Amino acid sequence: MLFSIALLVGCFGAYLYLNSVFTFTAGANAAKYVKGYAVRPDVAPLITADFTIDDALASSEYSAEAVWTQGSITTMRMILLVLWLASFALLSTTISSFVIYHRRKRAPKSLI
């Protein structure tokens, strides 16, 4: 049970960190979109101290595909999905282990 708790904290912590770093909200509906990790070769020379990645994203009308490569965006989507699913599975495992442990602990002793 302690192992699943440690994994749960690690996976969920990684998910929260990557979700905050590699997602952005855009538009009036405040939908979340995923950023990539590799900037497109035609955008890379434009990035300077005065013109950041976020400025490039804003000037491209918040189209992630115009700033990052499609492969890096898809990879980040899959990483976020796997971390979320792993966190959910580990939470289920932790709760199940906790319930099973306490049921066995309180099992009545036989009188035989």
Secondary structure, DSSP 8 states (H G I E B T S, - for coil): -HHHHHHHHHHHHHHHHHHHHSEEEETTTTEEEE--SSB-TTTGGG--SSS-HHHHHHHTTS-GGGTB-HHHHHHHHHHHHHHHHHHHHHHHHHHHHHHHHHHHHT------
